[in-house]
Amino acid sequence: MDGISGKVLADTLRDLERDGIVDRTAYDQMPPRVEYELTALGSTLREPLAALGRWAENT
């Protein structure tokens, strides 16, 4: 992602995983690969965050 350091992104994803918002899957391969996906709890944030985004665009 542009505009964010690797450390900040890693820390944020770690926090989201700790809070149950995302699941992390690490694959034992070269090069290393990690995938993140929303949990059921994380999916409940889609509509509120979309509404917040619409509000921000309209103000």
mmCIF file as Biopython writes it, N, C-alpha, C and O atoms, coordinates in Angstrom:
data_model
#
loop_
_atom_site.group_PDB
_atom_site.id
_atom_site.type_symbol
_atom_site.label_atom_id
_atom_site.label_alt_id
_atom_site.label_comp_id
_atom_site.label_asym_id
_atom_site.label_entity_id
_atom_site.label_seq_id
_atom_site.pdbx_PDB_ins_code
_atom_site.Cartn_x
_atom_site.Cartn_y
_atom_site.Cartn_z
_atom_site.occupancy
_atom_site.B_iso_or_equiv
_atom_site.auth_seq_id
_atom_site.auth_asym_id
_atom_site.pdbx_PDB_model_num
ATOM 1   N N  . MET A ? 1  ? 0.844   -1.189  0.000  1.0 0.0 1  A 1 
ATOM 2   C CA . MET A ? 1  ? 0.000   0.000   0.000  1.0 0.0 1  A 1 
ATOM 3   C C  . MET A ? 1  ? 0.880   1.239   0.000  1.0 0.0 1  A 1 
ATOM 4   O O  . MET A ? 1  ? 1.876   1.309   0.720  1.0 0.0 1  A 1 
ATOM 5   N N  . ASP A ? 2  ? 0.508   2.194   -0.798 1.0 0.0 2  A 1 
ATOM 6   C CA . ASP A ? 2  ? 1.243   3.445   -0.831 1.0 0.0 2  A 1 
ATOM 7   C C  . ASP A ? 2  ? 0.826   4.316   0.341  1.0 0.0 2  A 1 
ATOM 8   O O  . ASP A ? 2  ? -0.324  4.278   0.779  1.0 0.0 2  A 1 
ATOM 9   N N  . GLY A ? 3  ? 1.764   5.097   0.844  1.0 0.0 3  A 1 
ATOM 10  C CA . GLY A ? 3  ? 1.448   6.081   1.864  1.0 0.0 3  A 1 
ATOM 11  C C  . GLY A ? 3  ? 1.463   5.556   3.287  1.0 0.0 3  A 1 
ATOM 12  O O  . GLY A ? 3  ? 1.067   6.274   4.206  1.0 0.0 3  A 1 
ATOM 13  N N  . ILE A ? 4  ? 1.912   4.312   3.498  1.0 0.0 4  A 1 
ATOM 14  C CA . ILE A ? 4  ? 1.979   3.765   4.848  1.0 0.0 4  A 1 
ATOM 15  C C  . ILE A ? 4  ? 3.244   2.919   4.943  1.0 0.0 4  A 1 
ATOM 16  O O  . ILE A ? 4  ? 3.582   2.169   4.028  1.0 0.0 4  A 1 
ATOM 17  N N  . SER A ? 5  ? 3.933   3.059   6.072  1.0 0.0 5  A 1 
ATOM 18  C CA . SER A ? 5  ? 5.158   2.279   6.232  1.0 0.0 5  A 1 
ATOM 19  C C  . SER A ? 5  ? 4.812   0.826   6.541  1.0 0.0 5  A 1 
ATOM 20  O O  . SER A ? 5  ? 3.728   0.522   7.040  1.0 0.0 5  A 1 
ATOM 21  N N  . GLY A ? 6  ? 5.743   -0.056  6.240  1.0 0.0 6  A 1 
ATOM 22  C CA . GLY A ? 6  ? 5.547   -1.475  6.530  1.0 0.0 6  A 1 
ATOM 23  C C  . GLY A ? 6  ? 5.283   -1.733  7.998  1.0 0.0 6  A 1 
ATOM 24  O O  . GLY A ? 6  ? 4.462   -2.583  8.342  1.0 0.0 6  A 1 
ATOM 25  N N  . LYS A ? 7  ? 5.975   -1.003  8.872  1.0 0.0 7  A 1 
ATOM 26  C CA . LYS A ? 7  ? 5.799   -1.191  10.313 1.0 0.0 7  A 1 
ATOM 27  C C  . LYS A ? 7  ? 4.402   -0.786  10.757 1.0 0.0 7  A 1 
ATOM 28  O O  . LYS A ? 7  ? 3.761   -1.501  11.528 1.0 0.0 7  A 1 
ATOM 29  N N  . VAL A ? 8  ? 3.931   0.351   10.276 1.0 0.0 8  A 1 
ATOM 30  C CA . VAL A ? 8  ? 2.595   0.820   10.654 1.0 0.0 8  A 1 
ATOM 31  C C  . VAL A ? 8  ? 1.534   -0.151  10.145 1.0 0.0 8  A 1 
ATOM 32  O O  . VAL A ? 8  ? 0.593   -0.476  10.868 1.0 0.0 8  A 1 
ATOM 33  N N  . LEU A ? 9  ? 1.682   -0.617  8.901  1.0 0.0 9  A 1 
ATOM 34  C CA . LEU A ? 9  ? 0.730   -1.576  8.348  1.0 0.0 9  A 1 
ATOM 35  C C  . LEU A ? 9  ? 0.744   -2.870  9.156  1.0 0.0 9  A 1 
ATOM 36  O O  . LEU A ? 9  ? -0.317  -3.388  9.504  1.0 0.0 9  A 1 
ATOM 37  N N  . ALA A ? 10 ? 1.929   -3.399  9.459  1.0 0.0 10 A 1 
ATOM 38  C CA . ALA A ? 10 ? 2.035   -4.642  10.231 1.0 0.0 10 A 1 
ATOM 39  C C  . ALA A ? 10 ? 1.426   -4.475  11.621 1.0 0.0 10 A 1 
ATOM 40  O O  . ALA A ? 10 ? 0.709   -5.357  12.094 1.0 0.0 10 A 1 
ATOM 41  N N  . ASP A ? 11 ? 1.707   -3.354  12.272 1.0 0.0 11 A 1 
ATOM 42  C CA . ASP A ? 11 ? 1.146   -3.107  13.615 1.0 0.0 11 A 1 
ATOM 43  C C  . ASP A ? 11 ? -0.379  -3.021  13.571 1.0 0.0 11 A 1 
ATOM 44  O O  . ASP A ? 11 ? -1.063  -3.558  14.442 1.0 0.0 11 A 1 
ATOM 45  N N  . THR A ? 12 ? -0.902  -2.346  12.557 1.0 0.0 12 A 1 
ATOM 46  C CA . THR A ? 12 ? -2.355  -2.198  12.427 1.0 0.0 12 A 1 
ATOM 47  C C  . THR A ? 12 ? -3.021  -3.547  12.170 1.0 0.0 12 A 1 
ATOM 48  O O  . THR A ? 12 ? -4.037  -3.869  12.784 1.0 0.0 12 A 1 
ATOM 49  N N  . LEU A ? 13 ? -2.447  -4.333  11.260 1.0 0.0 13 A 1 
ATOM 50  C CA . LEU A ? 13 ? -3.007  -5.657  10.988 1.0 0.0 13 A 1 
ATOM 51  C C  . LEU A ? 13 ? -2.933  -6.552  12.217 1.0 0.0 13 A 1 
ATOM 52  O O  . LEU A ? 13 ? -3.865  -7.314  12.475 1.0 0.0 13 A 1 
ATOM 53  N N  . ARG A ? 14 ? -1.856  -6.480  12.976 1.0 0.0 14 A 1 
ATOM 54  C CA . ARG A ? 14 ? -1.716  -7.258  14.207 1.0 0.0 14 A 1 
ATOM 55  C C  . ARG A ? 14 ? -2.808  -6.859  15.213 1.0 0.0 14 A 1 
ATOM 56  O O  . ARG A ? 14 ? -3.404  -7.720  15.859 1.0 0.0 14 A 1 
ATOM 57  N N  . ASP A ? 15 ? -3.060  -5.566  15.341 1.0 0.0 15 A 1 
ATOM 58  C CA . ASP A ? 15 ? -4.117  -5.090  16.238 1.0 0.0 15 A 1 
ATOM 59  C C  . ASP A ? 15 ? -5.484  -5.573  15.781 1.0 0.0 15 A 1 
ATOM 60  O O  . ASP A ? 15 ? -6.296  -5.999  16.603 1.0 0.0 15 A 1 
ATOM 61  N N  . LEU A ? 16 ? -5.748  -5.512  14.481 1.0 0.0 16 A 1 
ATOM 62  C CA . LEU A ? 16 ? -7.034  -5.972  13.951 1.0 0.0 16 A 1 
ATOM 63  C C  . LEU A ? 16 ? -7.214  -7.472  14.162 1.0 0.0 16 A 1 
ATOM 64  O O  . LEU A ? 16 ? -8.321  -7.937  14.434 1.0 0.0 16 A 1 
ATOM 65  N N  . GLU A ? 17 ? -6.125  -8.226  14.035 1.0 0.0 17 A 1 
ATOM 66  C CA . GLU A ? 17 ? -6.191  -9.667  14.298 1.0 0.0 17 A 1 
ATOM 67  C C  . GLU A ? 17 ? -6.462  -9.927  15.781 1.0 0.0 17 A 1 
ATOM 68  O O  . GLU A ? 17 ? -7.292  -10.769 16.123 1.0 0.0 17 A 1 
ATOM 69  N N  . ARG A ? 18 ? -5.779  -9.219  16.642 1.0 0.0 18 A 1 
ATOM 70  C CA . ARG A ? 18 ? -5.977  -9.364  18.092 1.0 0.0 18 A 1 
ATOM 71  C C  . ARG A ? 18 ? -7.421  -9.047  18.488 1.0 0.0 18 A 1 
ATOM 72  O O  . ARG A ? 18 ? -7.981  -9.684  19.380 1.0 0.0 18 A 1 
ATOM 73  N N  . ASP A ? 19 ? -8.010  -8.067  17.825 1.0 0.0 19 A 1 
ATOM 74  C CA . ASP A ? 19 ? -9.374  -7.648  18.152 1.0 0.0 19 A 1 
ATOM 75  C C  . ASP A ? 19 ? -10.439 -8.490  17.461 1.0 0.0 19 A 1 
ATOM 76  O O  . ASP A ? 19 ? -11.631 -8.255  17.655 1.0 0.0 19 A 1 
ATOM 77  N N  . GLY A ? 20 ? -10.026 -9.473  16.653 1.0 0.0 20 A 1 
ATOM 78  C CA . GLY A ? 20 ? -10.980 -10.369 16.020 1.0 0.0 20 A 1 
ATOM 79  C C  . GLY A ? 20 ? -11.624 -9.816  14.767 1.0 0.0 20 A 1 
ATOM 80  O O  . GLY A ? 20 ? -12.666 -10.311 14.337 1.0 0.0 20 A 1 
ATOM 81  N N  . ILE A ? 21 ? -11.020 -8.793  14.170 1.0 0.0 21 A 1 
ATOM 82  C CA . ILE A ? 21 ? -11.579 -8.163  12.976 1.0 0.0 21 A 1 
ATOM 83  C C  . ILE A ? 21 ? -11.104 -8.880  11.709 1.0 0.0 21 A 1 
ATOM 84  O O  . ILE A ? 21 ? -11.861 -9.005  10.746 1.0 0.0 21 A 1 
ATOM 85  N N  . VAL A ? 22 ? -9.855  -9.347  11.708 1.0 0.0 22 A 1 
ATOM 86  C CA . VAL A ? 22 ? -9.304  -10.082 10.571 1.0 0.0 22 A 1 
ATOM 87  C C  . VAL A ? 22 ? -8.673  -11.385 11.033 1.0 0.0 22 A 1 
ATOM 88  O O  . VAL A ? 22 ? -8.239  -11.512 12.178 1.0 0.0 22 A 1 
ATOM 89  N N  . ASP A ? 23 ? -8.630  -12.350 10.124 1.0 0.0 23 A 1 
ATOM 90  C CA . ASP A ? 23 ? -7.894  -13.593 10.313 1.0 0.0 23 A 1 
ATOM 91  C C  . ASP A ? 23 ? -6.654  -13.537 9.444  1.0 0.0 23 A 1 
ATOM 92  O O  . ASP A ? 23 ? -6.688  -13.015 8.329  1.0 0.0 23 A 1 
ATOM 93  N N  . ARG A ? 24 ? -5.567  -14.074 9.953  1.0 0.0 24 A 1 
ATOM 94  C CA . ARG A ? 24 ? -4.292  -14.082 9.232  1.0 0.0 24 A 1 
ATOM 95  C C  . ARG A ? 24 ? -3.940  -15.523 8.894  1.0 0.0 24 A 1 
ATOM 96  O O  . ARG A ? 24 ? -4.001  -16.406 9.749  1.0 0.0 24 A 1 
ATOM 97  N N  . THR A ? 25 ? -3.572  -15.751 7.636  1.0 0.0 25 A 1 
ATOM 98  C CA . THR A ? 25 ? -3.109  -17.069 7.208  1.0 0.0 25 A 1 
ATOM 99  C C  . THR A ? 25 ? -1.723  -16.902 6.614  1.0 0.0 25 A 1 
ATOM 100 O O  . THR A ? 25 ? -1.539  -16.162 5.647  1.0 0.0 25 A 1 
ATOM 101 N N  . ALA A ? 26 ? -0.734  -17.600 7.200  1.0 0.0 26 A 1 
ATOM 102 C CA . ALA A ? 26 ? 0.638   -17.557 6.705  1.0 0.0 26 A 1 
ATOM 103 C C  . ALA A ? 26 ? 0.917   -18.847 5.944  1.0 0.0 26 A 1 
ATOM 104 O O  . ALA A ? 26 ? 0.551   -19.932 6.394  1.0 0.0 26 A 1 
ATOM 105 N N  . TYR A ? 27 ? 1.564   -18.724 4.795  1.0 0.0 27 A 1 
ATOM 106 C CA . TYR A ? 27 ? 1.902   -19.864 3.962  1.0 0.0 27 A 1 
ATOM 107 C C  . TYR A ? 27 ? 3.402   -20.095 4.012  1.0 0.0 27 A 1 
ATOM 108 O O  . TYR A ? 27 ? 4.192   -19.164 3.852  1.0 0.0 27 A 1 
ATOM 109 N N  . ASP A ? 28 ? 3.787   -21.351 4.236  1.0 0.0 28 A 1 
ATOM 110 C CA . ASP A ? 28 ? 5.196   -21.729 4.324  1.0 0.0 28 A 1 
ATOM 111 C C  . ASP A ? 28 ? 5.728   -21.972 2.917  1.0 0.0 28 A 1 
ATOM 112 O O  . ASP A ? 28 ? 5.773   -23.106 2.441  1.0 0.0 28 A 1 
ATOM 113 N N  . GLN A ? 29 ? 6.128   -20.892 2.266  1.0 0.0 29 A 1 
ATOM 114 C CA . GLN A ? 29 ? 6.640   -20.971 0.909  1.0 0.0 29 A 1 
ATOM 115 C C  . GLN A ? 29 ? 7.636   -19.853 0.690  1.0 0.0 29 A 1 
ATOM 116 O O  . GLN A ? 29 ? 7.774   -18.959 1.525  1.0 0.0 29 A 1 
ATOM 117 N N  . MET A ? 30 ? 8.320   -19.902 -0.419 1.0 0.0 30 A 1 
ATOM 118 C CA . MET A ? 30 ? 9.265   -18.849 -0.771 1.0 0.0 30 A 1 
ATOM 119 C C  . MET A ? 30 ? 8.785   -18.184 -2.043 1.0 0.0 30 A 1 
ATOM 120 O O  . MET A ? 30 ? 8.512   -18.894 -3.010 1.0 0.0 30 A 1 
ATOM 121 N N  . PRO A ? 31 ? 8.667   -16.895 -2.106 1.0 0.0 31 A 1 
ATOM 122 C CA . PRO A ? 31 ? 8.805   -15.995 -0.953 1.0 0.0 31 A 1 
ATOM 123 C C  . PRO A ? 31 ? 7.635   -16.164 0.010  1.0 0.0 31 A 1 
ATOM 124 O O  . PRO A ? 31 ? 6.566   -16.638 -0.373 1.0 0.0 31 A 1 
ATOM 125 N N  . PRO A ? 32 ? 7.849   -15.770 1.264  1.0 0.0 32 A 1 
ATOM 126 C CA . PRO A ? 32 ? 6.771   -15.901 2.249  1.0 0.0 32 A 1 
ATOM 127 C C  . PRO A ? 32 ? 5.525   -15.149 1.796  1.0 0.0 32 A 1 
ATOM 128 O O  . PRO A ? 32 ? 5.611   -14.101 1.155  1.0 0.0 32 A 1 
ATOM 129 N N  . ARG A ? 33 ? 4.366   -15.703 2.141  1.0 0.0 33 A 1 
ATOM 130 C CA . ARG A ? 33 ? 3.103   -15.066 1.745  1.0 0.0 33 A 1 
ATOM 131 C C  . ARG A ? 33 ? 2.142   -15.130 2.919  1.0 0.0 33 A 1 
ATOM 132 O O  . ARG A ? 33 ? 2.041   -16.148 3.604  1.0 0.0 33 A 1 
ATOM 133 N N  . VAL A ? 34 ? 1.441   -14.031 3.140  1.0 0.0 34 A 1 
ATOM 134 C CA . VAL A ? 34 ? 0.447   -13.932 4.202  1.0 0.0 34 A 1 
ATOM 135 C C  . VAL A ? 34 ? -0.817  -13.337 3.605  1.0 0.0 34 A 1 
ATOM 136 O O  . VAL A ? 34 ? -0.755  -12.391 2.820  1.0 0.0 34 A 1 
ATOM 137 N N  . GLU A ? 35 ? -1.961  -13.893 3.978  1.0 0.0 35 A 1 
ATOM 138 C CA . GLU A ? 35 ? -3.243  -13.348 3.532  1.0 0.0 35 A 1 
ATOM 139 C C  . GLU A ? 35 ? -4.068  -12.973 4.755  1.0 0.0 35 A 1 
ATOM 140 O O  . GLU A ? 35 ? -4.000  -13.621 5.799  1.0 0.0 35 A 1 
ATOM 141 N N  . TYR A ? 36 ? -4.841  -11.922 4.597  1.0 0.0 36 A 1 
ATOM 142 C CA . TYR A ? 36 ? -5.760  -11.480 5.635  1.0 0.0 36 A 1 
ATOM 143 C C  . TYR A ? 36 ? -7.165  -11.486 5.069  1.0 0.0 36 A 1 
ATOM 144 O O  . TYR A ? 36 ? -7.370  -11.163 3.899  1.0 0.0 36 A 1 
ATOM 145 N N  . GLU A ? 37 ? -8.130  -11.852 5.892  1.0 0.0 37 A 1 
ATOM 146 C CA . GLU A ? 37 ? -9.531  -11.764 5.486  1.0 0.0 37 A 1 
ATOM 147 C C  . GLU A ? 37 ? -10.363 -11.348 6.684  1.0 0.0 37 A 1 
ATOM 148 O O  . GLU A ? 37 ? -10.009 -11.604 7.835  1.0 0.0 37 A 1 
ATOM 149 N N  . LEU A ? 38 ? -11.475 -10.700 6.382  1.0 0.0 38 A 1 
ATOM 150 C CA . LEU A ? 38 ? -12.370 -10.270 7.448  1.0 0.0 38 A 1 
ATOM 151 C C  . LEU A ? 38 ? -12.997 -11.474 8.131  1.0 0.0 38 A 1 
ATOM 152 O O  . LEU A ? 38 ? -13.331 -12.467 7.486  1.0 0.0 38 A 1 
ATOM 153 N N  . THR A ? 39 ? -13.150 -11.371 9.441  1.0 0.0 39 A 1 
ATOM 154 C CA . THR A ? 39 ? -13.901 -12.359 10.195 1.0 0.0 39 A 1 
ATOM 155 C C  . THR A ? 39 ? -15.379 -11.992 10.103 1.0 0.0 39 A 1 
ATOM 156 O O  . THR A ? 39 ? -15.741 -10.982 9.501  1.0 0.0 39 A 1 
ATOM 157 N N  . ALA A ? 40 ? -16.225 -12.820 10.703 1.0 0.0 40 A 1 
ATOM 158 C CA . ALA A ? 40 ? -17.655 -12.484 10.753 1.0 0.0 40 A 1 
ATOM 159 C C  . ALA A ? 40 ? -17.845 -11.146 11.466 1.0 0.0 40 A 1 
ATOM 160 O O  . ALA A ? 40 ? -18.651 -10.320 11.036 1.0 0.0 40 A 1 
ATOM 161 N N  . LEU A ? 41 ? -17.113 -10.935 12.540 1.0 0.0 41 A 1 
ATOM 162 C CA . LEU A ? 41 ? -17.195 -9.656  13.254 1.0 0.0 41 A 1 
ATOM 163 C C  . LEU A ? 41 ? -16.733 -8.513  12.363 1.0 0.0 41 A 1 
ATOM 164 O O  . LEU A ? 41 ? -17.372 -7.462  12.324 1.0 0.0 41 A 1 
ATOM 165 N N  . GLY A ? 42 ? -15.639 -8.705  11.651 1.0 0.0 42 A 1 
ATOM 166 C CA . GLY A ? 42 ? -15.135 -7.669  10.749 1.0 0.0 42 A 1 
ATOM 167 C C  . GLY A ? 42 ? -16.128 -7.328  9.652  1.0 0.0 42 A 1 
ATOM 168 O O  . GLY A ? 42 ? -16.240 -6.173  9.244  1.0 0.0 42 A 1 
ATOM 169 N N  . SER A ? 43 ? -16.840 -8.327  9.181  1.0 0.0 43 A 1 
ATOM 170 C CA . SER A ? 43 ? -17.833 -8.094  8.128  1.0 0.0 43 A 1 
ATOM 171 C C  . SER A ? 43 ? -18.970 -7.193  8.600  1.0 0.0 43 A 1 
ATOM 172 O O  . SER A ? 43 ? -19.596 -6.508  7.790  1.0 0.0 43 A 1 
ATOM 173 N N  . THR A ? 44 ? -19.238 -7.189  9.889  1.0 0.0 44 A 1 
ATOM 174 C CA . THR A ? 44 ? -20.305 -6.323  10.404 1.0 0.0 44 A 1 
ATOM 175 C C  . THR A ? 44 ? -19.925 -4.847  10.303 1.0 0.0 44 A 1 
ATOM 176 O O  . THR A ? 44 ? -20.780 -3.976  10.459 1.0 0.0 44 A 1 
ATOM 177 N N  . LEU A ? 45 ? -18.663 -4.564  10.047 1.0 0.0 45 A 1 
ATOM 178 C CA . LEU A ? 45 ? -18.213 -3.173  9.935  1.0 0.0 45 A 1 
ATOM 179 C C  . LEU A ? 45 ? -18.346 -2.610  8.528  1.0 0.0 45 A 1 
ATOM 180 O O  . LEU A ? 45 ? -18.168 -1.409  8.327  1.0 0.0 45 A 1 
ATOM 181 N N  . ARG A ? 46 ? -18.655 -3.456  7.552  1.0 0.0 46 A 1 
ATOM 182 C CA . ARG A ? 46 ? -18.716 -2.990  6.167  1.0 0.0 46 A 1 
ATOM 183 C C  . ARG A ? 46 ? -19.694 -1.833  5.989  1.0 0.0 46 A 1 
ATOM 184 O O  . ARG A ? 46 ? -19.308 -0.779  5.483  1.0 0.0 46 A 1 
ATOM 185 N N  . GLU A ? 47 ? -20.933 -2.005  6.387  1.0 0.0 47 A 1 
ATOM 186 C CA . GLU A ? 47 ? -21.945 -0.968  6.166  1.0 0.0 47 A 1 
ATOM 187 C C  . GLU A ? 47 ? -21.669 0.301   6.978  1.0 0.0 47 A 1 
ATOM 188 O O  . GLU A ? 47 ? -21.748 1.397   6.424  1.0 0.0 47 A 1 
ATOM 189 N N  . PRO A ? 48 ? -21.344 0.189   8.282  1.0 0.0 48 A 1 
ATOM 190 C CA . PRO A ? 48 ? -21.035 1.435   9.010  1.0 0.0 48 A 1 
ATOM 191 C C  . PRO A ? 48 ? -19.848 2.192   8.406  1.0 0.0 48 A 1 
ATOM 192 O O  . PRO A ? 48 ? -19.868 3.421   8.350  1.0 0.0 48 A 1 
ATOM 193 N N  . LEU A ? 49 ? -18.814 1.470   7.954  1.0 0.0 49 A 1 
ATOM 194 C CA . LEU A ? 49 ? -17.668 2.150   7.363  1.0 0.0 49 A 1 
ATOM 195 C C  . LEU A ? 49 ? -18.007 2.740   6.000  1.0 0.0 49 A 1 
ATOM 196 O O  . LEU A ? 49 ? -17.509 3.810   5.647  1.0 0.0 49 A 1 
ATOM 197 N N  . ALA A ? 50 ? -18.845 2.055   5.234  1.0 0.0 50 A 1 
ATOM 198 C CA . ALA A ? 50 ? -19.296 2.604   3.952  1.0 0.0 50 A 1 
ATOM 199 C C  . ALA A ? 50 ? -20.094 3.883   4.183  1.0 0.0 50 A 1 
ATOM 200 O O  . ALA A ? 50 ? -19.928 4.863   3.457  1.0 0.0 50 A 1 
ATOM 201 N N  . ALA A ? 51 ? -20.959 3.873   5.196  1.0 0.0 51 A 1 
ATOM 202 C CA . ALA A ? 51 ? -21.737 5.068   5.513  1.0 0.0 51 A 1 
ATOM 203 C C  . ALA A ? 51 ? -20.823 6.211   5.934  1.0 0.0 51 A 1 
ATOM 204 O O  . ALA A ? 51 ? -21.045 7.357   5.544  1.0 0.0 51 A 1 
ATOM 205 N N  . LEU A ? 52 ? -19.818 5.917   6.711  1.0 0.0 52 A 1 
ATOM 206 C CA . LEU A ? 52 ? -18.850 6.935   7.120  1.0 0.0 52 A 1 
ATOM 207 C C  . LEU A ? 52 ? -18.105 7.490   5.906  1.0 0.0 52 A 1 
ATOM 208 O O  . LEU A ? 52 ? -17.878 8.696   5.813  1.0 0.0 52 A 1 
ATOM 209 N N  . GLY A ? 53 ? -17.728 6.619   4.987  1.0 0.0 53 A 1 
ATOM 210 C CA . GLY A ? 53 ? -17.056 7.071   3.767  1.0 0.0 53 A 1 
ATOM 211 C C  . GLY A ? 53 ? -17.946 7.978   2.939  1.0 0.0 53 A 1 
ATOM 212 O O  . GLY A ? 53 ? -17.495 9.004   2.429  1.0 0.0 53 A 1 
ATOM 213 N N  . ARG A ? 54 ? -19.217 7.600   2.803  1.0 0.0 54 A 1 
ATOM 214 C CA . ARG A ? 54 ? -20.166 8.453   2.040  1.0 0.0 54 A 1 
ATOM 215 C C  . ARG A ? 54 ? -20.314 9.817   2.722  1.0 0.0 54 A 1 
ATOM 216 O O  . ARG A ? 54 ? -20.340 10.850  2.053  1.0 0.0 54 A 1 
ATOM 217 N N  . TRP A ? 55 ? -20.408 9.814   4.026  1.0 0.0 55 A 1 
ATOM 218 C CA . TRP A ? 55 ? -20.539 11.061  4.777  1.0 0.0 55 A 1 
ATOM 219 C C  . TRP A ? 55 ? -19.304 11.948  4.530  1.0 0.0 55 A 1 
ATOM 220 O O  . TRP A ? 55 ? -19.431 13.148  4.289  1.0 0.0 55 A 1 
ATOM 221 N N  . ALA A ? 56 ? -18.120 11.343  4.592  1.0 0.0 56 A 1 
ATOM 222 C CA . ALA A ? 56 ? -16.882 12.116  4.404  1.0 0.0 56 A 1 
ATOM 223 C C  . ALA A ? 56 ? -16.806 12.709  3.003  1.0 0.0 56 A 1 
ATOM 224 O O  . ALA A ? 56 ? -16.342 13.836  2.829  1.0 0.0 56 A 1 
ATOM 225 N N  . GLU A ? 57 ? -17.261 11.954  2.001  1.0 0.0 57 A 1 
ATOM 226 C CA . GLU A ? 57 ? -17.230 12.457  0.634  1.0 0.0 57 A 1 
ATOM 227 C C  . GLU A ? 57 ? -18.203 13.609  0.414  1.0 0.0 57 A 1 
ATOM 228 O O  . GLU A ? 57 ? -17.968 14.461  -0.443 1.0 0.0 57 A 1 
ATOM 229 N N  . ASN A ? 58 ? -19.287 13.645  1.173  1.0 0.0 58 A 1 
ATOM 230 C CA . ASN A ? 58 ? -20.323 14.659  1.002  1.0 0.0 58 A 1 
ATOM 231 C C  . ASN A ? 58 ? -20.146 15.891  1.872  1.0 0.0 58 A 1 
ATOM 232 O O  . ASN A ? 58 ? -20.952 16.818  1.791  1.0 0.0 58 A 1 
ATOM 233 N N  . THR A ? 59 ? -19.129 15.924  2.689  1.0 0.0 59 A 1 
ATOM 234 C CA . THR A ? 59 ? -18.932 17.088  3.560  1.0 0.0 59 A 1 
ATOM 235 C C  . THR A ? 59 ? -17.754 17.916  3.108  1.0 0.0 59 A 1 
ATOM 236 O O  . THR A ? 59 ? -17.442 18.934  3.724  1.0 0.0 59 A 1 
#
